Amino acid sequence: MADSVHMKGSRHAVRVKQASVVLLGVVLASVMVFLGLWQMNVFESQRDDSTQARINGPVITWNEAPKKADVMAQYGRRVTVTGTFQRSTTTLIGTSWPVRVVTGIKLTSGETMAIVRGKLSKGERVPAAPTGVITVTGVLAASEADDGRRNSQMPAAVLPSLRLEVLTQTWPQPLVPATLTLDKKNALAQGLAPAQPVLPKGDGSERNRGYALQWWVFAIFTVAMSLAFARAAGKHKE
């Protein structure tokens, strides 16, 4: 009888120990998950603040398109250009509605630049671009990458992304190595809803995502080890 009571007490003690080990592992893993989320949120907030700071900076006026290296250094800045819209170049960009309306503008210096005039909802007609020499202001961005996304429900003429290498095949040359997304005032003036500029994420984005991912990997490892220790404790007692 005494041995039976002792064995039951021992098994109970082992179960308590196993539960404590697993609980500790879950608590530590939860903390690591939180730290990963916190680090990601901090990075996203800092990046958004940095992006907004560039947009809020002084407006740059281009009397002629600068060299490619200078253009790249000004991504995310507001830029004012003057030229004549080339209506025949109007192109729709997007994988779902609303889509962006892009029209080339021939600058007074001779180069053609892709202007994101605004967004167009399904069923709406594309407003004609203004005629004559016009001055517009928007946020400068780079040519977009092709992420392979396609939507079979979209019209074939709608391009999935704004890639300058694609526009180069049919648009007048030379083409400025950048795009310009009109601000709210300029977009509304053309009968379109304003579009959000697509800006580069920055060199540190993948690195910071990696740091956050490390915390989540540690969390999974901690839970796995706590389960392993709990199982080992039970086998040892047996």
C-alpha positions as CSV (number, residue, x, y, z in Angstrom):
1,M,0.0,0.0,0.0
2,A,2.8,2.4,1.0
3,D,4.6,1.6,-2.3
4,S,1.5,2.3,-4.3
5,V,0.9,5.6,-2.6
6,H,4.6,6.5,-3.1
7,M,4.4,5.6,-6.9
8,K,1.3,7.7,-7.3
9,G,3.0,10.6,-5.6
10,S,6.1,10.2,-7.7
11,R,4.0,10.1,-10.9
12,H,2.1,13.2,-9.8
13,A,5.4,15.0,-9.1
14,V,6.7,14.1,-12.5
15,R,3.6,15.4,-14.2
16,V,3.8,18.6,-12.2
17,K,7.5,19.0,-13.3
18,Q,6.6,18.2,-16.9
19,A,3.8,20.8,-16.9
20,S,6.1,23.4,-15.3
21,V,8.8,22.8,-17.9
22,V,6.2,23.1,-20.8
23,L,4.6,26.2,-19.2
24,L,8.0,27.9,-18.8
25,G,8.8,27.1,-22.5
26,V,5.4,28.6,-23.6
27,V,5.9,31.7,-21.5
28,L,9.5,32.3,-22.9
29,A,8.3,31.6,-26.4
30,S,5.4,34.1,-26.0
31,V,8.0,36.7,-24.9
32,M,10.1,36.0,-28.0
33,V,7.1,36.3,-30.3
34,F,6.3,39.6,-28.7
35,L,9.9,40.8,-29.1
36,G,9.8,39.8,-32.8
37,L,6.6,41.7,-33.4
38,W,7.9,44.7,-31.5
39,Q,11.1,44.9,-33.5
40,M,9.1,44.6,-36.8
41,N,6.7,47.4,-35.7
42,V,9.5,49.7,-34.6
43,F,11.2,49.2,-38.0
44,E,8.1,49.8,-40.0
45,S,7.3,52.9,-38.0
46,Q,10.8,54.3,-38.5
47,R,10.7,53.5,-42.2
48,D,7.3,55.2,-42.5
49,D,8.6,58.3,-40.7
50,S,11.6,58.4,-42.9
51,T,9.5,58.1,-46.0
52,Q,7.1,60.8,-44.9
53,A,10.0,63.1,-44.0
54,R,11.4,62.8,-47.5
55,I,7.9,63.5,-49.0
56,N,7.5,66.5,-46.7
57,G,10.9,67.9,-47.8
58,P,11.3,70.9,-50.1
59,V,9.9,70.4,-53.6
60,I,12.6,69.9,-56.3
61,T,12.0,71.6,-59.7
62,W,13.4,69.8,-62.7
63,N,14.0,72.1,-65.7
64,E,15.6,69.1,-67.3
65,A,15.9,65.5,-66.2
66,P,19.1,64.9,-64.1
67,K,21.5,62.0,-64.7
68,K,20.4,58.6,-63.6
69,A,22.5,58.6,-60.4
70,D,21.0,61.9,-59.3
71,V,17.5,60.6,-60.1
72,M,18.0,57.6,-57.9
73,A,19.2,59.8,-55.0
74,Q,15.9,61.8,-55.2
75,Y,13.4,58.8,-55.0
76,G,10.7,59.7,-52.4
77,R,11.1,63.4,-52.9
78,R,8.4,65.7,-54.4
79,V,9.4,66.9,-57.8
80,T,7.8,69.5,-60.1
81,V,8.2,69.0,-63.9
82,T,6.9,70.9,-66.9
83,G,5.9,69.4,-70.2
84,T,3.2,68.1,-72.6
85,F,1.2,65.0,-72.0
86,Q,1.4,62.4,-74.7
87,R,-2.2,61.1,-74.7
88,S,-1.3,58.1,-76.9
89,T,0.9,56.6,-74.1
90,T,-1.9,56.3,-71.5
91,T,-1.6,52.9,-69.8
92,L,-3.5,51.3,-66.9
93,I,-1.5,49.6,-64.2
94,G,-2.8,47.1,-61.5
95,T,-3.8,43.6,-60.6
96,S,-7.2,44.6,-59.2
97,W,-9.5,47.6,-59.3
98,P,-9.0,50.5,-58.8
99,V,-6.0,50.7,-61.2
100,R,-3.5,53.5,-61.8
101,V,-3.6,55.7,-64.8
102,V,-0.2,56.4,-66.3
103,T,0.5,58.8,-69.1
104,G,3.9,59.9,-70.5
105,I,4.8,63.6,-70.3
106,K,7.3,65.0,-72.7
107,L,9.5,67.4,-70.7
108,T,10.6,70.7,-72.1
109,S,14.1,69.3,-72.2
110,G,12.9,66.4,-74.5
111,E,12.8,63.4,-72.2
112,T,9.6,61.4,-71.6
113,M,8.5,60.7,-68.1
114,A,5.9,58.2,-66.8
115,I,3.3,60.1,-64.7
116,V,0.9,58.3,-62.4
117,R,-2.0,60.6,-62.8
118,G,-4.3,58.9,-60.2
119,K,-6.6,55.9,-59.7
120,L,-9.5,54.7,-61.8
121,S,-12.4,52.5,-60.5
122,K,-14.0,49.8,-62.5
123,G,-16.5,51.0,-65.0
124,E,-15.2,54.6,-65.1
125,R,-13.9,56.2,-68.2
126,V,-10.3,57.3,-68.3
127,P,-10.2,61.1,-68.2
128,A,-8.2,62.6,-71.1
129,A,-4.9,64.1,-70.1
130,P,-4.6,67.9,-70.2
131,T,-3.5,69.5,-73.4
132,G,-0.7,72.0,-73.9
133,V,2.2,72.8,-71.7
134,I,1.4,71.9,-68.0
135,T,3.4,71.9,-64.7
136,V,2.7,69.1,-62.3
137,T,4.0,68.0,-58.9
138,G,4.3,64.5,-57.5
139,V,6.4,62.0,-55.6
140,L,9.4,60.5,-57.5
141,A,9.7,56.7,-57.5
142,A,11.6,54.0,-59.2
143,S,10.6,51.5,-61.9
144,E,8.7,48.7,-60.2
145,A,9.7,45.0,-60.1
146,D,7.7,42.2,-61.7
147,D,6.6,40.0,-58.8
148,G,4.8,37.6,-61.1
149,R,1.3,38.4,-60.0
150,R,-1.3,38.2,-62.7
151,N,-5.1,38.4,-62.4
152,S,-6.9,36.6,-65.2
153,Q,-10.0,38.7,-64.4
154,M,-8.3,41.9,-65.4
155,P,-8.4,43.2,-69.0
156,A,-5.3,42.1,-71.0
157,A,-4.4,45.7,-71.7
158,V,-3.9,46.4,-68.0
159,L,-0.2,45.9,-67.0
160,P,0.4,44.3,-63.5
161,S,3.2,46.7,-62.5
162,L,4.8,49.9,-63.6
163,R,7.9,48.7,-65.3
164,L,9.8,51.2,-67.3
165,E,11.6,48.5,-69.4
166,V,8.1,47.5,-70.7
167,L,7.1,51.1,-71.4
168,T,10.4,51.6,-73.3
169,Q,9.2,49.2,-76.0
170,T,6.4,51.6,-77.2
171,W,6.9,55.0,-75.6
172,P,8.9,57.9,-77.0
173,Q,12.6,58.0,-76.2
174,P,14.6,58.9,-74.2
175,L,12.7,57.8,-71.0
176,V,13.5,59.2,-67.6
177,P,14.6,56.4,-65.2
178,A,11.8,57.3,-62.7
179,T,8.1,57.7,-62.3
180,L,6.1,60.5,-60.8
181,T,2.9,59.9,-58.8
182,L,0.8,63.1,-58.7
183,D,-0.2,64.5,-55.4
184,K,-3.8,64.8,-54.3
185,K,-4.3,68.3,-55.7
186,N,-2.9,67.4,-59.2
187,A,-4.7,64.1,-59.3
188,L,-8.1,65.6,-58.5
189,A,-7.5,68.3,-61.1
190,Q,-7.3,65.6,-63.7
191,G,-10.6,63.9,-62.6
192,L,-8.9,61.0,-60.8
193,A,-8.6,59.8,-57.2
194,P,-5.0,60.2,-55.8
195,A,-2.8,57.1,-56.0
196,Q,-0.3,56.0,-53.4
197,P,3.3,56.2,-54.6
198,V,5.1,52.9,-54.6
199,L,8.5,53.6,-53.0
200,P,11.5,51.4,-52.4
201,K,11.5,49.7,-49.0
202,G,15.1,50.5,-48.2
203,D,18.3,48.4,-47.8
204,G,17.5,47.5,-44.2
205,S,14.1,46.0,-44.7
206,E,15.2,42.4,-45.3
207,R,17.8,42.6,-42.5
208,N,15.3,43.9,-40.0
209,R,12.7,41.2,-41.0
210,G,15.5,38.7,-40.5
211,Y,16.0,40.0,-36.9
212,A,12.3,39.6,-36.2
213,L,12.3,36.2,-37.8
214,Q,15.1,35.1,-35.5
215,W,13.0,35.8,-32.4
216,W,10.2,33.6,-33.9
217,V,12.6,30.8,-34.7
218,F,13.9,31.0,-31.1
219,A,10.3,30.8,-29.9
220,I,9.7,27.6,-31.9
221,F,13.0,26.1,-30.7
222,T,12.1,26.9,-27.0
223,V,8.7,25.2,-27.2
224,A,10.3,22.2,-28.9
225,M,13.0,21.9,-26.3
226,S,10.6,22.3,-23.4
227,L,8.5,19.4,-24.8
228,A,11.7,17.3,-25.3
229,F,12.7,18.0,-21.6
230,A,9.3,17.2,-20.3
231,R,9.2,13.9,-22.3
232,A,12.7,13.1,-21.1
233,A,11.7,13.7,-17.5
234,G,8.8,11.2,-17.8
235,K,11.0,8.5,-19.4
236,H,13.7,9.0,-16.8
237,K,11.1,8.4,-14.0
238,E,9.8,5.2,-15.7
